[in-house]
Amino acid sequence: MKIKVLATQWGSESWSAKTFLDFVTSNEYDGVEINMPQDAQYISEFLNELEHIRKERSFTFAGQVVLDYRDEGFEQHLKRYRERLQQVISLKPDFINAQSGADFFSFDENCAFIDCSQNLANRHGIRILHETHRGKFSFHSLGTLDYLKKYPEMELTADLSHWCNVSESLLTGQDFILDKVFPRVRHIHARIGFAQAPQVNHFMAPEWEATSQKFLNWWKQILNVQENQTEFTLLTEFGPQPYLPSLPFSNVPLANQWELNLAMKDLIKTTFN
């Protein structure tokens, strides 16, 4: 199985599409995951640069569906979700990673988001994964099993940092849940979180060694059950401030976002290749 490491565009929104993709390729990433800006010029430049890159090498383009939070009800949120999915599908990504539903919607309401995504996926012949994420239908490990049971074809993006934060632990006692979830994972968000937050200040600091190893072990378990996959993608997803902790008053970040992501890229390639 080929392991591909993708770069996040999160935190680099001020860069042009060419600047971002030049940075990604010069740092030997295997692709990108991007919540595409609503900017026609950016989109055009991105797709043009992507075409040039793909003439030289294999390069994965994963689209994101991440909606901003608004004071709206179920129907309006589902409408925006459907429209955004259709927009991203039109860009022809290799697959889509979606943050779907809401933790305060009912089970049936959240199922409407999954039905919507699966209908579009089947119609357009594209894979749509659902990210395990705070605030979404998949915010909690045990609750996610109910959706996996109803939708045996549903695939996940595993961002386990969110479940650690929600459960306020490194998923202590939850192995029986993870054993059922891991076979459904097709993409990993490689960020180290802990009981109190979805992102540590610097995963290479010695005080986080045991925590980082826990995440690496989970990722290894996920890869070990992907027997039928020819390739598997991981996204280095350490985020910018305020996800990235900072000092009080000065607001100076405690680490450099790209230093973290590049270090994680190298660690993944060393560990899993």
N, C-alpha and C positions, 0 to 999 in steps of 0.2 A: 504494500500500500504506500502510495506517495503522500508525504506530508507537505502541505503548502501553508505558509505563514503569510497572513494578510495584514495590511496596515490600515489603521483607522484614520478617517479624515476628521474625526471629532477633535476639536482643539486647533485645527488648522484651517478654519473657515475663512480667515482673512487672506489666505494664499490663493493665487490663481490656480486653475485646474492644472496648467502646465507645470507650475512651480511645485505643486503637490506631487504630481506623478513623476517629475524628474527626481524629487527627493526620494520617493518610494523605490524607484528602479535603481537609483544609485546606491541605495542601502540594501539591495538584494532581497527585497520582498517579492513574494510570488503573486501578489494581487492586492486588492483594496476592498474595503467595505465602506460604503458611503451613504449617508442620508442626504440625497442629492438636493442642493439648494434650488429654490424656486427662482432661478436666474437663467434665462435662455442662453446668454453668452457663455456662462460657465458650463452649462450642459453641452453646448456645441463644442467648446474647446476640449472638454473632458472626452467626449466620444471620438473626436478627431485624434487626440493624443493616444487614446486607447487603441485605435486602429493601427497607428504607427508602432506602438509597443508590441502588439500581437503579430506583427510581421517578423519580429525578431525572436520572440520567446512566448512560451505559455504563460498566460497572465489571467488571473481570475478577477472578475468584477462581480461583487456581491452587493446588491441593492438593499437598503434599509427602509423600513416603514416605521418611523418614530414620530408620533403626533405630539404637538405641544399641548399642554394642559389648558383646558378652557372650562368655564362654568357652563356645562351643557349636559343634556340628558343622553340616554341610551341611543335614541334614534338619530340624533344629530352626530353623535360620535361615530356610530356605525356608518353613516353617510360619508363622513370625512375619511374614515378608514378605507372604505371601498374606493373612493375617488383617488386617494393616495396610492393604493395598490395598483390601480389602473395606470396612473402616471409612471410608477416605477417599472411596471411590466413593459410599458412602451419603450423603455430605454434598453431592453433586451439584456438584462443582467444574467449571469450564469445561475444564480438563485437569489431568493429574497429572504432576508431575516426580518421578521415582523414582531413588534411589541403589540400585543393584541388584547383587546378588552380592557377590563378594569377590575380591581379588587373589590369594588363596591357594587358591581353589577351582579345580578343573580346568575346561577349556573346556566339557565336557559338563555339569558341575554348574552353571556359570554360565548355560548355555543353558536350564536348567530354570527359572531366574528369568525369563528373557525369555519362555519359553513360558507361564509362569504369568501374566505381565502381559498378554500378547497375548490369551490366552484370556478373561481378565476384561474386557479392553478391547472385544473383539468381542461378548461377552455383554451388556455394559452400554452399548455405544455411546459409549465415552469414549476420548479420546486419552491414552495413557500414554507419556511421553517418558523416556528414560534419560540421566541426567546424566554427563558426563565428569568423573570424580572419583577422587581418590586412594583407594586401599583397595578399590575396586569393580572390576567386570569391565572397566570402561572406563578404568582408571587410566593406560593407556599408549596413545599415538596409533596406532602400528603394530598393536598387538594388537587394537585396536578394529575395525580393518578386517576381521578374520576374522569378527567377529560381524555387521558390516554386510553382508558377502557372504552369510552364511547366512540373514540376515533382511532381505530387500530392502525390506520395509515398515516396518522399525524406524526411529523418529525419535529425535533426540538433543536434549538441552539442552547447549549448549556453555559449559562453564566452563574456559576455556583456561588459567587461572591454575594449575590442578592439573597439567596436562601440562607447563607450564614448570617447575614445581617438581620433578616426577618426572624430567624429562630434563635438569635443571640448565642450562637455556638458554632463550632466547626462541624455542624450536622451530627453532633453526638447522639448515638442511638438510632440513627436513621439509615443505616446500611441496608435494611430490608426494603426501604423505599428506593434508594439509589440503584439497587440491583434491578429494579423494574424500570427505572427511568433510563439508565445508561444505554441499553440497546436501541433506544429511540432517538439518541442524539446523533446529529449529522454535522455539527459545527460547534466549535468551542470559542467562547470569549475568554481569552487567557489573561485574566486579571486576578490579583491576589487580594481578597477581602478578609475580614475577620468578624468577630462577634458583634462589634460595635459600629462597623462601617463597611461599605463595599469596596474600599480601597485603602491599603496600608500606605504609610508615608513613603517607604522605600523597601521594596521586597528583598533587596540584597543585603539589608542591614541584618546583623547577626541575631537581633532579637526577634526577627520574623522568619528565621530559618525553618523552624518546625512547622509553622503555618504554610510557608511556601512549599515545603515538601508534601504536606497534606494535599494541596491542590495538584501538584505534579502526580501524586499517586492516583488521585481521582481521574486525571486526564489519561493516565496510562490505562486505567481500568476501562475507560470509555473506548480507547483505541483497541484494546484487546478483544472487545466484543464486536468490532466492525469487520468481521471476516469477509463479508461480501462487497466491501467498498474498495474501489481501485485507488481512490485518493480521499484525503480528509483535510479539512481546512481548520486552522486556528487563527483567531484574530488577536493581535496584541492590543489591548484596550485599556491601558492606563489613561485616565482622562485628565483634562485641564482643571484649573481652579473653577469652582469650589470643590469638585471631586478630589482634586489634589490638595491635601492639607496645607495650610499656610500659617505663618506666625501671626499672632494677634497684633493689632495696631498698624504694623507695617505692611501686612498682607503679602509678605515675601513667601513664595512657595518653598516648601521643604525639600523639593526635588525638582528635577527637570523632566517634563512629561516625555519627551522623545528619548532622553537617556534611559528612562524606565522601559519604554516600548522596544527600543533597540536591544537593550540587555535581555529582555524577555524573548525577543526573536532569536537571539543567539542561543539562549538557554534551550528553547524548544528544538532548534535544529540540532544542537549537540545531544540532547536527551533522547529525542525520538527518531533521529535518522541514523 
